[in-house]
Amino acid sequence: MSAATGKKAVLELDGKKIELPIYSGTLGPDVIDVKDVLASGHFTFDPGFMATASCESKITFIDGDKGVLLHRGYPIAQLATQASYLETCYLLLSGELPTAEQKSDFENKVRNHTMVHDQVSRFFNGFRRDAHPMAVMCGVVGALSAFYHNGFDVENVDHREITAVRLVAKIPTLAAWTYKYTIGQPFVYPRNDLSYAENFLYMMFATPADRDYKVNPILAKAMDRIFTLHADHEQNASTSTVRLAGSTGANPYACIAAGIAALWGPAHGGANEAVLKMLDEIGTVENVAPFMEKVKTKEVKLMGFGHRVYKNFDPRAKVMKETCDEVLSALGINDPQLALAMELERIALSDPYFIERKLYPNVDFYSGIILKAIGIPTEMFTVIFALARTVGWISHWLEMHSGPYKIGRPRQLYTGETQRDIKR
């Protein structure tokens, strides 16, 4: 629990003083408890929740000014380079990194739940082949609630834990099938002898006739890192959506589908997709310098640089850049669009305008380049993000349901018409 500091903020309203207690977390700024303001007949006003802590959490800590991202206290760079994605999943879900025995047991549980009910595969036929993959993911993940609803008790710890495992295990299968459906290929079923990242790439790119399809280990390593670097990011829009939906007691699969819907927005999970669209618009390397001049005059927007939270650098970006370099080197890719991206990076890291404003490349900039190099189409980028972020969403859902919580109910500053009567 948060600790009372003994300090109080004093708010004076209509000549009356209201004392508001101040609490401290283990890291980050102190917070002012404003709930007593309601008793005075007032609300607080904070559009975008820029200065509002909506919950108490032990999962992820971000210090945007210092470029810090910790999962359960561990720096993201250490997790991405020294732990696997499934180890990070275990950490987010349970609070500690697994022992060798716990790791083996968790990996086996995930492998045993990678299959989805055969009837789920029929849901895909209801979508147009040219539907955006995120639209398909919203539908099929939400449909899982129809298969895991009867007998589900949100108050039962065992039910909640098996739900978490199922989601981590099944989302890659649904994501790969979404891709297969959009390109008209038959679904490829998961293989339990492969690692998590290998299995996903296998289901994406193998065919039923090609059981001997081999996943490039460098690409599997890169994909595992992409998953880890996107596993959780505190109370962002999609995570807050999952918590808000979960606070009603809604089915957890429906809550995750709500998170996927929130993630779809280009200002959130669609950022790496927007990076490649920007590169398409730039066209050639010769156009990069003029484009960057337009950025300075705010004629165009520079995607993949800077971050709403990180005011210094994105701690995930360094690891992602190293991974990007490894993938491009291993594949020997000579893609004109990738050359554009590297020229953008060079200018941003050397031009005083971008340095002074700390507009450094963020994780979305590099992840888009890697995914393109692997052969994943742009419209699938946000699906990959949703796959990786599922463990963060369900970790927050578990945390919320493991203790007392209130149904989410934000208030508003009403600026519409006052009461009036119909006159005829």
Secondary structure, DSSP 8 states (H G I E B T S, - for coil): --EEEEEEEEEEETTEEEEEEEEE-SSS--EE--GGGGGGT-----GGGTT---S--SSEEEETTTTEEEETTEEHHHHHHHS-HHHHHHHHHHSS---HHHHHHHHHHHHTT----HHHHHHGGGS-TTS-HHHHHHHHHHHGGGTS-TT--TT-HHHHHHHHHHHHHHHHHHHHHHHHHHHT-------TTS-HHHHHHHHHH--TT-TT----HHHHHHHHHHHHHTS--SS-HHHHHHHHHHTTT--HHHHHHHHHHHHTSTTTTTHHHHHHHHHHHH-SGGGHHHHHHHHHTTSS--TTBS-SS-SS--HHHHHHHHHHHHHHHHHT---HHHHHHHHHHHHHHH-HHHHHTT--B-HHHHHHHHHHHHT--GGGHHHHHHHHHHHHHHHHHHHHHTS------------S--------
